[in-house]
Amino acid sequence: MKSINIHSMYEQVKDWILEVGKEIRESVHKPHTINLKKDYKDLVTEVDEETEKYFIQKIKSAYPDHKVLGEEGFGDTLTSLDGWVWIIDPIDGTMNFVHQKRNFAISIGIYKDGVGMIGFIYNVMEDVLYYAIKGEGAFKNDEKLPMHTETTLEDSILGINSFWGIPNRRVEEEGIQNLIRRVRGTRSYGSAALEFAFVAEGIIDGYFTMRLSPWDIAAGVIIVNEVGGVTTNVEGGPLNMLETNTILTCNRSIHNEIITKYVQVK
């Protein structure tokens, strides 16, 4: 396996993301082929598929011994994170892409032996790139994001889908209702990648949800880590980047209180 220059890799992937992002912006209002995956809420378009194929072709050409885990299934079948693994969501927030033509992102997390090395989240329609290289901080375009400072729940805005506050089969809704009452406010953007980016930026203080796939979170975990945030499952345990996870990513100062007082998994 050849030696990797992490900064050269970052520059290369950045160019790929900006190139395909420009093409998506220019075509976003054209008619698209929309298909269903699991149910009527789980959408996929030809843009999702073509974008994933684009990245896989680029990756395999530049790094033929690297593995790719992609949402649309055009990558490799993985049983471990050994070696270099790229975890890709070509369009995170496909429902937003279809209905709103905004609030969707390209998300790429690059891991080496299970450790997040580079994360990219590209807000396509706003032309804003969040990124991080392990140990070097997180950035919004070329501006370094500040480290998180201590906060309280009363001063916090959380990303929470309203679904978790009504009767459901995954989490006790009463605890989530109490959490919603406690915090300053809640938001829901419809793109997990953007929720992670906003946590890193500090414009929301946390994001909670009960079921996300590795490609939804792979880049965001890296970026949030670099500003001193924390990401675990909702019971405070480690994530499995090859399986679905419950997720709490947030300012470290409110993490334990949310888990111990408000989240009770059924």
Buried (B, 14 or more C-beta within 10 A) or exposed (E): EEEBEBEEBBEBBBEBBBEBBEBBBEEBEEEBEEEEEEEEEEBBBEBBBBBBBBBBEBBBEEBEEBBBBBBBEBBBEBEEBEBBBBBBBBBBBBBBBBEEEBBBBBBBBBBBEEEBBBBBBBBBBEEBBBBBBBEBBBBBEEEEBEEBEEBBBEEBBBBBBEBBBEEEEBBBBEBBBEBBEBBEEBBBBBBBBBBBBBBBBBEBBBBBBBEBBBBBBBBBBBBBBBBBBBBBBBEBEEBEBBEEBBBBBBBBBBBEBBBEEBBBEE
